Amino acid sequence: MSVDYLKELGNKAVKKALSLGVNDVAVMIHSGRRYMARFANNQITIIKHWNETNIGIRIRVGKKIVVGSTLNIAEVEKTVERLVSIAKYARENPLLTPLPEGPFKYTPVEKLYDKKVVEASDKIDELVERAISAALENGAERCAGQLSLGEGTRVLVTSTGVEASEQSTGISITVRAFADSEYSGTGVSCSRTLSSFNPEKAGEKAGKIARDSKNLRDIEPGKYDAVLDPLVAADLLGHVLGAATGLSVLMKSSFFTDKLGQKVGTDIVTIVDASREPDTLGARSFDDEGIPTQNTVVIEKGVLKSLLHNTMTAKAFKTNSTGNAGWIAPAPTVLKVLPGDFNEEELFREVKKGIYISNNWYTRFQNIREGIFSTVCRDGVFYIEDGEIKYAVKGLRIADSFLRLLNNIAALSKKLYHVHWWETPIPSWVPYVLVKEVNFTKTLF
């Protein structure tokens, strides 16, 4: 669908809402086409293609905000009517602010759209085969996974003068390689542009980890220095960035409550919400309220410098929106951890006795207010001694706190990796991370 048509659709919904007496209204439309291939046992099992348009609508009636959506273009006006009727029963919002007054000037994010990604939809089988071949050449016996690519248009229209749009593309692959049934490894590659996409690297990494996992031994639980693979760092530090939103701190459901301006990590830790990072999934030029995005330094040299805000939480903190709306809650867009001084070999050599974790899953909070969590070590997990990987280990879980983790980060690699897959919903640029004295327990399975 054309941008002009989507803007017309948005304006139609805005006009309908105003005719029903709302105070302000915003309409966000996501429209695009997507291609997906799944593979298992070294073969593609399914290739799908679909087009989809989602229309999100946010209305304000007095001090009440109601949000809804529809996938049916013909139902836009009826959806508005339903939201207005629901508003009668909604509770007043104590943080309520009107939508920001536009228009705004937007600077496009670099490398957000690449037509070659869409053209690659004719070569999905070839891209998958390249990943599978690389995994098999590096020790895997079989592979499974998924490749997705597509393009999308994002349009925002509000009753307060915002009419914004942008187009983007994206491509990603996850490869899970197996050596026998017990040994596995995962590799990913993702990008906005085809030139930065590397399915071979994803397959190569997955294959090597699966192969090296064969020399498997038990290990006693306890505290070990840990090297976090970028897959693990993206997940765990994504939870750190997610805890730095204005609403979570206001609700005291964050381990950063009452810590703004305080030291929360070591001096080498700088974490940015990098909404404007070029060639990055998740990057965007405007947020859901129409505010231009920015790169926000959340933790600078270990100090919690800023929270992430929409206009409502910004008002509560007597500051400005960071361009991270969320109609109801602000949210992170892109996690970026500034690089360190070590190449990867040097980082591993810093470890006398420790664990390298190549992947993790099931990260869960035991106490969200204190940041106490656990996560299961998945795929290849390896014991390190005097800087060398000695053998694979099994049955470990990290059981620690995020604040302790931040305060025990000892080294970061120079190179950052672009990570985004089902276990890391926040697209990320992250290094290898060395954390001292991480607490490991045994899993129950």
Backbone hydrogen bonds, N-H to C=O, Kabsch-Sander energy under -0.5 kcal/mol:
donor,donor_aa,acceptor,acceptor_aa,energy
6,L,2,S,-2.0
7,K,3,V,-2.6
8,E,4,D,-2.3
9,L,5,Y,-2.3
10,G,6,L,-2.3
11,N,7,K,-2.7
12,K,8,E,-1.9
13,A,9,L,-1.8
14,V,10,G,-2.2
15,K,11,N,-2.7
16,K,12,K,-2.0
17,A,13,A,-2.4
18,L,14,V,-2.5
19,S,15,K,-1.8
20,L,16,K,-0.8
20,L,17,A,-0.9
21,G,18,L,-1.5
22,V,17,A,-1.6
23,N,60,R,-3.1
24,D,60,R,-1.0
26,A,58,R,-2.5
27,V,157,V,-2.9
28,M,56,G,-2.5
29,I,27,V,-0.5
29,I,155,V,-3.0
30,H,54,N,-2.6
31,S,29,I,-0.5
31,S,153,T,-2.5
32,G,52,E,-2.2
33,R,151,E,-1.8
34,R,50,W,-2.7
35,Y,149,L,-3.3
36,M,48,K,-2.5
37,A,147,L,-2.8
38,R,46,I,-2.4
39,F,145,G,-2.3
40,A,43,Q,-2.7
42,N,143,C,-1.8
43,Q,40,A,-1.6
45,T,38,R,-2.6
46,I,38,R,-1.5
48,K,36,M,-3.2
50,W,34,R,-2.2
52,E,32,G,-2.4
54,N,30,H,-3.0
55,I,70,T,-2.7
56,G,28,M,-3.5
56,G,54,N,-0.6
57,I,68,G,-3.1
58,R,26,A,-2.7
59,I,66,V,-2.6
60,R,24,D,-2.4
61,V,64,K,-2.5
62,G,60,R,-0.5
64,K,61,V,-1.8
66,V,59,I,-2.2
68,G,57,I,-2.3
70,T,55,I,-1.8
73,I,71,L,-0.7
75,E,72,N,-1.6
76,V,73,I,-1.4
79,T,75,E,-2.5
80,V,76,V,-2.0
81,E,77,E,-2.2
82,R,78,K,-2.3
83,L,79,T,-2.2
84,V,80,V,-2.2
85,S,81,E,-2.0
86,I,82,R,-2.1
87,A,83,L,-1.7
88,K,84,V,-0.6
88,K,85,S,-0.8
89,Y,86,I,-2.0
90,A,86,I,-0.6
90,A,87,A,-0.7
93,N,63,K,-3.7
96,L,93,N,-1.6
102,G,160,T,-3.5
106,Y,104,F,-0.5
112,L,109,V,-0.7
117,V,114,D,-1.8
118,V,114,D,-0.7
119,E,115,K,-2.1
120,A,116,K,-1.4
121,S,118,V,-1.8
122,D,119,E,-1.5
123,K,120,A,-2.1
124,I,121,S,-0.7
127,L,123,K,-2.4
128,V,124,I,-2.4
129,E,125,D,-2.3
130,R,126,E,-2.0
131,A,127,L,-1.6
132,I,128,V,-2.6
133,S,129,E,-2.8
134,A,130,R,-1.8
135,A,131,A,-1.9
136,L,132,I,-2.5
137,E,133,S,-2.4
138,N,134,A,-0.8
138,N,135,A,-0.6
139,G,136,L,-1.3
140,A,135,A,-2.3
141,E,178,F,-3.4
142,R,178,F,-1.6
144,A,176,R,-2.1
145,G,39,F,-2.3
146,Q,174,T,-1.6
147,L,37,A,-2.7
148,S,172,S,-2.6
149,L,35,Y,-2.4
150,G,170,G,-1.9
151,E,33,R,-1.9
152,G,168,S,-2.7
153,T,31,S,-3.4
154,R,166,E,-2.8
155,V,29,I,-2.5
156,L,164,A,-2.8
157,V,27,V,-2.4
158,T,162,V,-2.3
159,S,25,V,-2.4
161,G,158,T,-0.9
164,A,156,L,-2.5
166,E,154,R,-1.8
168,S,152,G,-2.4
169,T,112,L,-2.1
170,G,150,G,-1.9
171,I,191,S,-2.5
172,S,148,S,-2.7
173,I,189,S,-2.4
174,T,146,Q,-2.3
175,V,187,G,-3.0
176,R,144,A,-3.3
177,A,175,V,-0.6
177,A,185,G,-2.9
178,F,142,R,-2.7
179,A,183,Y,-2.6
183,Y,179,A,-0.9
185,G,177,A,-1.9
187,G,175,V,-2.2
189,S,173,I,-1.8
191,S,171,I,-2.3
197,F,194,L,-1.2
202,A,198,N,-1.4
203,G,199,P,-2.3
204,E,200,E,-3.1
205,K,201,K,-2.4
206,A,202,A,-2.0
207,G,203,G,-2.6
208,K,204,E,-2.3
209,I,205,K,-2.3
210,A,206,A,-2.1
211,R,207,G,-2.5
212,D,208,K,-2.7
213,S,209,I,-1.0
214,K,211,R,-1.3
215,N,212,D,-0.6
216,L,214,K,-2.1
217,R,392,A,-2.4
222,G,440,F,-1.3
224,Y,222,G,-0.5
224,Y,438,V,-2.3
225,D,353,K,-1.2
226,A,435,V,-3.2
227,V,355,I,-2.9
228,L,226,A,-0.7
228,L,433,V,-3.5
229,D,227,V,-0.6
229,D,357,I,-2.2
232,V,229,D,-0.7
233,A,229,D,-2.9
234,A,230,P,-2.5
235,D,231,L,-1.3
236,L,232,V,-2.7
237,L,233,A,-2.5
238,G,234,A,-1.0
239,H,235,D,-1.3
240,V,236,L,-1.2
241,L,237,L,-2.3
242,G,238,G,-2.3
243,A,239,H,-1.2
244,A,241,L,-1.4
245,T,242,G,-0.5
246,G,308,L,-3.0
249,V,245,T,-1.9
250,L,246,G,-2.5
251,M,247,L,-2.5
252,K,249,V,-1.2
253,S,248,S,-2.6
257,T,254,S,-1.5
259,K,256,F,-2.0
261,G,304,L,-3.3
262,Q,259,K,-2.5
264,V,302,G,-3.7
265,G,302,G,-1.6
266,T,406,L,-1.9
269,V,266,T,-1.9
270,T,268,I,-0.7
271,I,299,I,-2.1
272,V,336,K,-3.1
273,D,296,T,-3.0
274,A,272,V,-1.1
274,A,334,V,-2.4
275,S,273,D,-1.3
275,S,294,Q,-0.8
277,E,274,A,-1.6
279,D,110,E,-1.7
280,T,277,E,-0.6
283,A,280,T,-1.6
284,R,275,S,-2.1
287,D,291,I,-2.2
288,D,325,A,-2.0
290,G,287,D,-1.5
293,T,285,S,-1.6
294,Q,322,T,-0.6
296,T,273,D,-2.2
296,T,294,Q,-0.7
297,V,295,N,-0.6
298,V,271,I,-2.1
298,V,296,T,-0.7
299,I,271,I,-1.9
300,E,303,V,-2.8
301,K,299,I,-0.5
302,G,269,V,-2.6
303,V,300,E,-2.0
304,L,262,Q,-2.7
305,K,298,V,-2.3
305,K,303,V,-1.1
306,S,298,V,-1.5
308,L,244,A,-2.4
314,A,310,N,-2.1
315,K,311,T,-1.8
316,A,312,M,-1.5
317,F,313,T,-1.7
318,K,315,K,-1.0
319,T,314,A,-2.7
322,T,309,H,-1.1
324,N,309,H,-1.7
326,G,329,A,-0.7
331,A,324,N,-2.5
335,L,427,P,-2.5
336,K,272,V,-2.2
336,K,334,V,-0.5
337,V,429,W,-2.4
338,L,270,T,-2.3
338,L,336,K,-0.6
340,G,413,S,-2.2
342,F,412,L,-1.7
347,L,343,N,-2.2
348,F,344,E,-2.0
349,R,345,E,-1.8
350,E,346,E,-0.7
350,E,347,L,-0.9
351,V,348,F,-1.8
352,K,350,E,-0.6
354,G,384,I,-2.4
355,I,225,D,-2.6
356,Y,382,F,-2.9
357,I,227,V,-2.4
357,I,355,I,-0.6
358,S,356,Y,-0.6
358,S,380,G,-1.8
359,N,378,R,-0.5
361,W,376,V,-2.0
364,R,362,Y,-0.6
364,R,374,S,-2.6
366,Q,372,I,-2.7
367,N,372,I,-1.8
371,G,367,N,-1.1
372,I,367,N,-2.0
373,F,400,D,-3.0
374,S,364,R,-2.2
375,T,398,I,-2.0
376,V,361,W,-2.3
377,C,396,L,-2.0
378,R,359,N,-2.3
380,G,184,S,-0.7
382,F,356,Y,-2.5
383,Y,391,Y,-3.1
384,I,354,G,-3.3
385,E,388,E,-2.6
386,D,352,K,-2.7
387,G,351,V,-2.3
388,E,385,E,-1.7
390,K,383,Y,-3.0
390,K,388,E,-0.5
391,Y,383,Y,-0.9
392,A,215,N,-2.4
393,V,381,V,-3.2
394,K,217,R,-1.0
397,R,441,T,-2.5
398,I,375,T,-2.6
399,A,439,N,-2.4
400,D,373,F,-1.6
402,F,371,G,-2.3
405,L,401,S,-2.3
406,L,402,F,-2.6
407,N,403,L,-1.9
408,N,404,R,-0.6
408,N,405,L,-1.2
409,I,406,L,-0.8
410,A,434,L,-3.1
411,A,434,L,-1.3
413,S,432,Y,-2.0
414,K,342,F,-2.6
417,Y,430,V,-2.8
419,V,417,Y,-0.6
419,V,428,S,-2.4
421,W,424,T,-0.7
424,T,421,W,-1.7
428,S,419,V,-2.3
429,W,335,L,-2.8
430,V,417,Y,-2.1
433,V,228,L,-1.9
434,L,411,A,-2.8
435,V,226,A,-3.0
435,V,433,V,-0.6
436,K,408,N,-2.8
438,V,224,Y,-2.8
440,F,222,G,-2.9
440,F,438,V,-0.6
441,T,397,R,-3.1
443,T,395,G,-1.9
